[in-house]
Amino acid sequence: MEAERDQLLLTVRNLARFHREHEKFYSESPFHDVIQLHRSSRALKALAERWSVVAPLERTSPSPFAGAPDLNDDRATETLGILFMESGDEPAEITSLKADLGALAEANRTTGQWLADAMATAWDVLEALLAYPGLADLLAERHRIVTNDWQCATTAQLVARNLDRAVAILGRIDFTAAALRADLAGDRIAPRYVFSAAEMIDHAADLAAQSAVLTHENERRWRIFHDRVEQIVAGPEP
C-alpha cells in the first residue's frame, strides 16, 4: 500500500510539472486564433457594410482581371486580400476563409473532446489525494485546475459549433459577381447573412479568449501545488 501511495505521489508530481508547462502554452496560443478570427470578422463586416448601400454596376470592365468596384471594399482587400474580379468567380480568399474556419472548428472540436475525457478521468483520480494530509489545504486548488480545464473543453466545443455555423451561413451566399449584383439589385439578403456569420465568428473569438484566461488562472495553482508535492516527496510521509 505504501508503495502504491508513493507511486501515486510521483505521478502527481510528474503531472504538476509537465502539465503546468503545457498549460503555459495554451494560456497564450488561443490569442493567435482570436486575432485571426477578428481579422476575418472585420473583413466580412466591411463587405456587408458596403453591400448594404452600394448600387450594383450595370456596365463593367471587359477584362476578367479587373476589380469589381461595386463589390469590393478596400478594408476587406487590405485585411484578407479579398478581391472580387470581373471574371465573376467566388474570390479565392473567400473560399480559403471558409476552409480555414472549418479547419479551426475541427481542431477545437477534437481538442475539446479529448480534454473533456481527460478531465473526467483526472477528477476521479484526484479523490485519492484526500488520503494525504499534507495536501489538505490545497485540494480545492488542484480541483479548480481540473474545473477550469473542463470549462476550457466545453468552451472549445462551443467555439467549434459557432465556427461551423458561421461557415454554414456563408455557404448560403453565392459569392459570384453576377449573383451578388442581382442580390444588391433586389432584397440585399447577402449582407445580412454576412453580418450574422461575422457576429458568430466574433463570439467564437470571445470564447477562445475566455479559455485562455481560464488556463492562465491555473498558473499559480499549479506552482503552489507542485511545490507542496515536492516537499512531501522529499520528506517523510505525513
N, C-alpha and C positions, 0 to 999 in steps of 0.2 A: 504493500500500500504506500509506504514512504517513497519507494522508487517511482511509483506511478505519479505521486504528488510532485516529486522533483522533476519528472519529465514534463508534466503539465506546466510547471512554472518556467522551465526552459523554453517550452513552446510559446508561452505567453510573452516571455521576454523577446523572443525572435520576432513575433508579430508586432510588438510595441516598437521595435527598432525599425524593421523594414517597411511596415505599412505606414509608419509615420513619415518616412522619406517619400513613399509612394504618394501619399496624400498631399505633400508639398507641391508636387507636380500638378495634381488635379485641383488644387486651390487656385491655380493660375491658368491652366490650359483652356477652361471654358470661356475665358475672356477673349481669346483669339477667335472663337466661334461667334461670340457676341458682336465683335467688331465687324466681322464679315456679314453677319445677319443684318446688322443695322445698315451697312452699305447697300445690301440688296434691297432692303425695305425702302431706303431713301431713293434709290433709282426708280423703283416701281412707283412710288408716290409721285415722283416728278413726272413720269409718263401719264399717270392717272390725272394729275392736275392739268396737264396740257390737253389731254384728250377730253376733258370735261368742258372745255371752252373753245378750242380751235375749230375753225371751219375747214372741212376737207377740201383739198385742191381738186379742181376739175381738169386742169391741164398740168401734166407732169413732164419731167425731162425724158427724152427718148433713150438716154443712156441707162442701162440696168444698174450701173455702179453709182449713179447719182444718189445723194441722200434725199430722203423724203422730208421736205421742210415742215409739212403739217404734222407728221407722225413723230419726228424726233424731238428730244429735249436735251439741251446741252448738258444739263446736270446728270442725266442718265448716261449720256455718252462719256462724260468725263469720269464718272464713278465706276461704271462697269463695262464701258465700251459698247453699250447697246446702240446699234446703228441700223435704222430702217432704210433700205435702199429701194430704188425703183424696180429692181428685179422682182420684188413682190414677196420674196420668201420670208419665213419667220427668221429674225436675226439669230445668228449662231449663238450670240451671248444669252439670248432668252432660253434657247434650248439647253445651253450649258448651265444656266441658273437653275432650271428645273431639275436637271440631273444632280447638281451639287446639293440642292436642298433635299432631294430624295436620299442621297448617299449619307448626308448628315443625320437624317431621320433614322435610317437603318443603323447607323453607328450608335446613336443614342438608345435605340430600342434594344440592341444587343447588350450594350453596357448596362442598361437599367435592369434587364432581366438577370444578368449574371450577378450584379451587385445585390439585388433583392434576395436571390437564393443564398448568396454568401452571408448576408446579414442575418437571415433566418437561422442559418447554421451557427453563426457566431453568438447569437442571442442565447441559444440553448447551451452552448459550450460555456458561456460565462457564468452559468449557475454554479459551476464547480469552484469558482473563485470565492464563493461565500464561505468556504471552509478555511480561508486564510485570514486570520485576524489582522495581520499586518497590512491587509488591503481594505480593511473595513471602511475606512473613511474615503476611499477612492472608488468604491463600487459604482456610485451614481455617475462619476466622471467617465468611467470606462463604458458603462451602458449608454451614456449620452453620445459617445463616439459612434456606437452602433446605430443609435436612433437617428443621428444626423446623416450617417451614410445611407440608412434605409430611406430617409426622405430624399436624398440625392438620387437614389434608384428610381423612386416614384417620379421625381422631377424629370429625370432623363426620359422616362417613358412618356410623360406629358409633352416634353419638347418634341419627341418623335411624332406624336399624334398631331400636334399643331403644324409641324412642317409637312407632314403627309397631306393634311387637309389644305394647306396653302398651295401645294403642288396640284391637288385635285381642282382647286378653284381656278388656278392659272390654266389648267387643262380645258376649262370651259371656254377659253378665249381662242379665237382664230387670229393668230398674230400675223397673218399675211397682210400685205398692204391693201389689197382690194377689200378684204373682209373688214379691216379696221375702218377704212374710209366709208364703207357702207354703214357701219355702226355709227360713226360720227355724224353721218347724214340722217340718222334715224333716232333711236332711243338712247344711244350712248350707254349701252349696258357694259361694254368692255371696261371703262374706267371704274365702274362700281365694283366689278369683280376684282380688278387690280388693287383697289383700296382695301378690300376685305383680305386679300391674300397678304398684302403688306402688313396689315394690322396683326394677322396671325403670326407672321414672321417676327414682328416686334415682341409679341407675347412669348414666343419661343426664346428669344434673346433674353428677355427679363427672367424667365425661368432658369436659363443657363447661368445667369449672373447670380441668382439666389443660391444655386447649387454650389458655386464657387465659394460664396460667403459661408455656407454651412460647413464646407470642408475646411476652410481656413480657421473656423472656430475650434476645430479639433486639435490644432497645433499645441496649445497649452496643455490640454488634457492628455495628449499623447506623451508630452515631455515629463509631466509630473508622475504619470503612471509608470512610464519606463524607468525613471529614476528610482521609484519605490521598489519595483520588481528587482532591479539591480541590487539594491540594498538587501533585500530578502535572500536573493540567491547567494550573495557574498557572505551573509552572516548565518547564524544558527536559525533553524526553523522556529518561528514563533508558536 
